Each structure stands twice: as C-alpha cells, then as structure tokens.
C-alpha cells in the first residue's frame, strides 16, 4: 500500500489561483488593445463602412 505524506498532496497548492490570475490579466490586456483599436479613427471608419454596406 502506498502511503502519501501530507506535503506530497500539497505541492501545487495555489497553482489554480495563479493560473486564473494570469488569464484574467491577459484578458484585461487583450480587452485594452481591442478598445484602443476600436477608438482609432481608421478602424471606426472601416466598421462604419461595413455596417453601411451591410444595411444598405
């Protein structure tokens, strides 16, 4: 029978929390880039043109 020591089961405690934090920071950074792109005049003009052509 294999015996596990208490510290064997707790080697990676906190890893899930760290991964969630990193994903959250990456998502926030990506959202910031998208907001900056959408606020630019060139992208806003392109989106407006696409919507005008789509809806006639």
HELIX and SHEET records of a PDB file:
HELIX    1   1 UNK A    6  UNK A    9  1                                   4    
HELIX    2   2 UNK A   15  UNK A   39  1                                  25    
HELIX    3   3 UNK A   41  UNK A   55  1                                  15    
END                                                                             
